[in-house]
């Protein structure tokens, strides 16, 4: 047994050790450093050269060990190195190359456990006439500068071995362990506090997680699985980077970094981005000749607010980096503990992206299939690479990121006076794709009026049933005649083009007749929902300035006294033939408004959207083509004040179909067999049983739709086409739609909203109105035939939302929807929510739909909604559930699938989700969770031996008096370092191999205790140690 | 940082809108000569865009 000495571990060693604990079976911290020996040296001599280097540097004789709750570095006495040699030179070439490669890859990819010296593996291999050293070392004892030293010393000792002279290598003044002890002394007390104060301030308000668009949701726990895209920067780009650096009193690295920050900001939409930057950590001359791990990452916060130019951004990056470097010695794990004490195992703390400029070193010869960061660039003067996390990104996405970085960087250094917001992200082909190819919707169709189309239909099928309501049927001829008679009266009362007629009528035959009559008069109809509060009705009637108000006998009390109250005799004696332009106040043209629908904005008073005939007929033409069910029976159940209703109302009447007017929960809705066509919101889906479900088309609109919401219905009705239709009232009912054909399954997760309707263009633009690349969230703008005229009597508001369109015919407008969406690679669009509702909890952006999908996927959950509530100031997630659900198990179960920040803090069981009159989820009506619902606080005494043990260890290490079964290690003030101690104590007590990541994944006493019990149970089952280890490995999802 | 400046612009249908003064104005739109903050421009439009019917509709009716 050789002698050994223990010293405190350095901060860097501690950090690498802790990170490595998350998956000790990964080679993520392996560093390869091959070196060719001069051909004069035989294997023994080569071994001798390596031996001299190992003898000089204690770091190469060091391993790490937990000792009494603290990590120590153990330095072994030097013993001659044992390195296998393998001579391949006699093999046939193909075999030799294959074997050489196999050796290198095996060495590079075999994990090096940290608890046994040495922390390197070496092999001598002879391929041709000289030996090469294959050397792979753990990052805990080796860094980039170590690689330079190592190579230099090998060369010096090899040269000495060849010539027999002395080696040109200076004595080492100190050893690595001396540095570690000194560092521990330096970085303590007030000095450490001062440094941490800088970092807390530097990172205050920065996003905890990058807003980069991901191809897949974050898994509940991160591993190190990664891949890399290698690339060469275009010729001359690094020279241009250097020139801009020189001209800006900056370094080339700062320019590269500014470009990266610009890319991250442009792609994420965040105006603050945080990038990991490595510091060498060798600030004193004594440590410069030492092999060892000195590198410390720092988090550089880059501010891109205020539309900076490239030059301005570079200034900010330079100043920020200089500041950060001055505090570069603060141990990164101390910063993590100060800034983000609560570890979320789904996210790397503080920064998730990094950029290294290593001009002269090459890349690792063997790709390891690992990554530490979500995205990290290594830029060199030769081949560069982007390393990416394969849990989050597809290779195609990583390749696109590389292309965008290079394009943006080249433009930035060419024109530093340009604004970052205007740097090009897309190449010409991509630009054509998103602007033109995916918007090739041209469809030749003459403009017309709704009136002309309904009358055409009435003339074609006069005897067909147009309307069924309250058990009565009306043929096309009867409906048209009734509407003509009333229209003549309306004209006589002043209705005509560019005027409005308000309809305060309940759902009835009269309502439909009135709508057609108003349209025939040339006026626009303004539906007034008679169920609304009186104040709202009064506001609407005042704001709309109607020429006339129509009411029924039982709604007359809701409207002013001069309203026209309809009864069976109204207009009964007037001419029933179609009106001509001569009968109207002025000719009716497709450019005149057809209706004004009021929509509530999130702020301000409801506003009337003025929609013209040409827009409605444009939509209807597309809808009749897309929804063959409109020629059959359509169940019309939603209020006519909701523009979703237009499809089932005017669609059938221009297609020869029948409108069945009935509340969705009334017996009349079920009379007459299944409808052919039905349009609902996703919230209606649970109501659709076999009788209500349509036979041909189910159209879903009004709210975001997930595959999980649709799955149950889809399974029962595979033969029906399902269409997810998106559209604000301002772009007429539906302007983007996706069709799930009969037989096709509902996709998991968000259902795409698809592609634009005829003669409509959908544009996804960033804040500077540039098109965003596929995959990147952009704001949705809509242009084309379906655009509304604007907001009634609101010129300013109209001008704000209907903007000049830079991507269409001259003079065209585009409507800014306020919705976020992204293009999928197949040219369909995915809806991402309202721009204003971007929800953040604990600094992380939340996709509520993702959580709702996970809830709906659980057995027993029929309906689910998740909202952010901030009753106590701090925003928290609350889940609402309908169904037979074991709430107690829910949070624990979800935590296995979702990142911790996406697990609701409380759940509320409801009999049904509250809906608005339009059938959308009524978020405001969701009850606050009862106070004790957040029962986590209540003390529960430990119930088992394992819980008692874990609770005692927590209490002791955290200095807390009473720890209960439901207490969370991190909530009690634990951090990674203390966690390390806690796990060591537990391991010592129960002698099971409990990995560090178990604590991150199960910080609650009861959960961790359960894990310990299952480990003990596994042993008791009589398995051998190897079998237990194998079992553990599978459980922890690692490969050994 | 200076507040962004906008222009009040108008197309041939005499529909008004606003546009960032830093950006090239799309074809078919004309600068009306009024510039200011976003709010100033929108307030100005509230006073000048008194008839929101497109010009072609207005002319057909007269």
Interface residues (C-beta under 8 A of the other chain):
Chain A: X306 X307 X419 X497 X498 X586 X587 X589 X591 X592 X610 X768 X769 X789 X790 X793 X795 X796 X797 X798 X799 X800 X802 X803 X804 X805 X806 X809 X810 X811 X812 X813
Chain B: X1 X4 X8 X9 X11 X12 X13 X15 X16 X17 X18 X19 X22 X23 X24 X25 X26 X27 X28 X29 X38 X41 X42 X43 X45 X46 X48 X49 X50 X52 X53 X54 X56 X57 X60 X61
